[in-house]
Amino acid sequence: MASPHSGRFAVTPTTPNNSSRVLSLKSPLTDETIWKRLREAGFDEESIKRRDKGSLIAHIAKLEAEIYNLQNQMGILIIEKKEWVASYEQMKSTAESAEMTLKSNQAAHLSALAEAKKREEKLKSSRNRERMCFQY
């Protein structure tokens, strides 16, 4: 908002007399001169304040709409995250179940293989005994 004492118009940088590098902003026009020119152009202080207030209200409404939009998007992202987490947990449990089944099947296969080797050894020994019996 522009007030008669704001000094926000036509600002030019000036350097102070000392050797520091700090810039000071100073208006070449006084506040009275600025308000005189505005009144001559058909503006009065109240109309400018109303316009400033109206523009602030419009800006606030725009920001509130943006906040609402961002909160809505954030809510959607949270819901999607929950869905992805649930999907991940389901896939993880399915993978663990499949891994347990695989290990069980591997153990059963190794057991069957060991039994087959024992049976093979027994058959070989019985065949050797039969050969020895038929040789005599």
NORCORVEN-V985217 format. One record per helix or strand of 2 or more residues. SS is the DSSP state (~ for helix, > for strand). FROM is the first residue (numbers start at 0). TO is the last residue. Records with the same first field share a line. If there is no record, write none. Layout:
BEGIN
SS->FROM-TO / FROM-TO
END
This chain:
BEGIN
>->10-14 / 22-26
~->30-39 / 44-134
END
